[in-house]
Structures are given as structure tokens and as C-alpha cells.
């Protein structure tokens, strides 16, 4: 088993995600999520749990392009819960994630909305 770097700040999760995605490491990506995490993907559906998220990313990474860092929005933290977000480079609008501080002080994603298209006015 690989000893993965842990997120010491909520915003570290995005950096670690990009590194692992570019390494095609679905297990490493899954380790960034809580065991009960919910991911709003594929569009219109939910993927629930770390194991299901790992399986999803295995399939996605087979065809995925190189991932680039996206401009982050300020991280909001309230106690042990944090909201992170970024402006999507692919035109999807924004991406938003909720992370929870773990007993050891590290952070894991509990909710992930990788695609959010802003409605047209």
C-alpha cells in the first residue's frame, strides 16, 4: 500500500488531486475522499463512497487529458468544515468541494461537485 501525502489544509486537496490524476492514480485520488463521500458525477447522478469514487476515476483516467491547476476561489472554513472552489478552465463554470477536518488534523473531501454550469441570464 502506498503511503500517500495527506492534505494539511483544505486547499491542498486540489493540488494533490491534480498530481494524482496526472499520474493516473485512481487509488490516490480516492484517498482524498472520506469513505462516505458523495460526488455529483457523472452529470445528473451521484457516486457515493470512496470505493465507488475510485472505480469511477479508474474509468475516467483511461481517457483523461493532462489536468492543469485552475484559479482557486478563497477557501471558507467554519470549524472542521471547509468549502473550496475553483474557476473551471474547461468552461464548466465552477467546481466546488466540501472538506472535513479529520481527527489527525488532515482534510478529506466529503462532497464534490466537479461540474457546475452557471445558468445563462
Backbone torsions as a table, in degrees:
resi	resn	phi	psi	omega
1	UNK	NA	136.8	-180.0
2	UNK	-79.2	139.5	176.2
3	UNK	-91.6	96.2	-175.1
4	UNK	-79.6	144.4	171.7
5	UNK	-62.5	138.0	179.6
6	UNK	-100.9	154.9	178.7
7	UNK	-78.8	116.3	178.6
8	UNK	-86.4	-19.4	175.5
9	UNK	-132.4	151.7	-179.2
10	UNK	-55.3	-39.6	-177.5
11	UNK	-70.8	-13.7	175.5
12	UNK	-66.6	-26.1	-176.8
13	UNK	-59.4	-41.2	-178.5
14	UNK	-64.8	-43.6	178.4
15	UNK	-61.4	-47.1	-179.6
16	UNK	-63.9	-37.6	177.5
17	UNK	-59.9	-48.7	-178.0
18	UNK	-62.3	-44.4	178.8
19	UNK	-58.7	-46.9	-177.1
20	UNK	-71.2	-36.0	177.2
21	UNK	-63.6	-42.5	-180.0
22	UNK	-70.6	-19.6	173.7
23	UNK	-89.5	-1.6	-178.3
24	UNK	59.5	40.9	-175.7
25	UNK	-105.4	85.4	-178.4
26	UNK	-63.7	-37.4	178.2
27	UNK	-64.7	-41.1	178.0
28	UNK	-63.1	-38.4	175.9
29	UNK	-64.4	-46.5	-178.3
30	UNK	-59.3	-32.3	-180.0
31	UNK	-67.1	-12.6	176.8
32	UNK	-83.3	-6.3	-176.8
33	UNK	-110.1	146.6	171.4
34	UNK	-62.7	154.7	-179.4
35	UNK	-61.5	-24.4	-179.7
36	UNK	-107.6	14.7	-175.5
37	UNK	-57.7	153.2	177.2
38	UNK	-121.9	127.5	179.1
39	UNK	-117.3	127.4	-179.9
40	UNK	-83.4	71.4	-179.4
41	UNK	-164.3	141.8	3.1
42	UNK	-67.5	165.6	-176.2
43	UNK	-48.9	129.7	179.2
44	UNK	83.7	0.5	-179.4
45	UNK	-132.6	173.5	176.2
46	UNK	-125.7	144.5	171.8
47	UNK	-113.2	123.3	-172.0
48	UNK	-117.3	128.1	175.6
49	UNK	96.5	148.5	-177.4
50	UNK	-58.9	-42.1	-178.9
51	UNK	-63.7	-43.9	178.8
52	UNK	-65.7	-37.4	177.8
53	UNK	-64.6	-40.3	177.4
54	UNK	-61.7	-45.6	179.5
55	UNK	-62.2	-43.4	177.8
56	UNK	-58.9	-48.0	-178.4
57	UNK	-67.9	-30.4	174.3
58	UNK	-57.8	-45.1	-179.7
59	UNK	-68.7	-43.0	-178.1
60	UNK	-64.7	-43.2	-173.9
61	UNK	-67.8	-19.9	177.6
62	UNK	-61.2	-31.4	-176.1
63	UNK	-119.0	3.5	-172.3
64	UNK	-74.5	143.7	173.3
65	UNK	-77.1	-179.9	174.5
66	UNK	-66.6	134.3	179.8
67	UNK	-90.0	137.7	177.6
68	UNK	-114.3	146.6	174.9
69	UNK	-61.1	142.9	178.6
70	UNK	-110.3	152.6	-179.9
71	UNK	-60.1	119.5	-179.2
72	UNK	-78.7	149.5	168.5
73	UNK	-93.4	160.1	-179.2
74	UNK	-58.1	137.1	176.9
75	UNK	-76.2	133.9	176.2
76	UNK	-106.8	129.4	-178.9
77	UNK	-126.7	132.7	173.5
78	UNK	-132.3	103.7	-178.2
79	UNK	61.8	-118.2	-178.0
80	UNK	-99.5	13.0	180.0
81	UNK	-120.1	139.5	180.0
82	UNK	-136.9	146.5	174.1
83	UNK	-112.7	122.5	174.1
84	UNK	-116.5	152.5	179.7
85	UNK	-156.5	159.0	176.3
86	UNK	-145.0	160.1	175.8
87	UNK	-86.9	122.2	-174.9
88	UNK	-71.8	127.6	177.7
89	UNK	-73.9	-19.0	-177.0
90	UNK	-90.4	9.2	178.2
91	UNK	83.7	7.0	-179.7
92	UNK	-73.9	-4.6	179.9
93	UNK	102.4	-89.3	179.7
94	UNK	-146.7	163.6	174.5
95	UNK	-124.2	140.8	-178.4
96	UNK	-136.9	141.6	179.3
97	UNK	-139.6	147.9	172.8
98	UNK	-114.3	131.4	178.7
99	UNK	-120.1	156.0	178.2
100	UNK	-126.6	136.0	176.1
101	UNK	-68.8	136.0	179.8
102	UNK	-91.9	164.3	-179.6
103	UNK	-55.7	-28.1	179.5
104	UNK	-85.5	3.1	178.5
105	UNK	91.9	-7.3	177.2
106	UNK	-84.6	174.6	-175.4
107	UNK	-123.2	143.6	173.8
108	UNK	-132.4	147.9	174.7
109	UNK	-72.8	138.7	174.4
110	UNK	-115.5	-27.6	176.2
111	UNK	-134.4	138.8	-178.8
112	UNK	-142.5	122.3	173.4
113	UNK	-118.2	91.3	-175.9
114	UNK	-72.7	-17.0	178.6
115	UNK	-131.9	127.5	174.1
116	UNK	-144.3	109.0	-179.8
117	UNK	-94.1	124.5	178.1
118	UNK	-67.1	136.9	177.2
119	UNK	-67.5	144.6	177.5
120	UNK	-75.1	135.7	179.7
121	UNK	-69.1	NA	NA
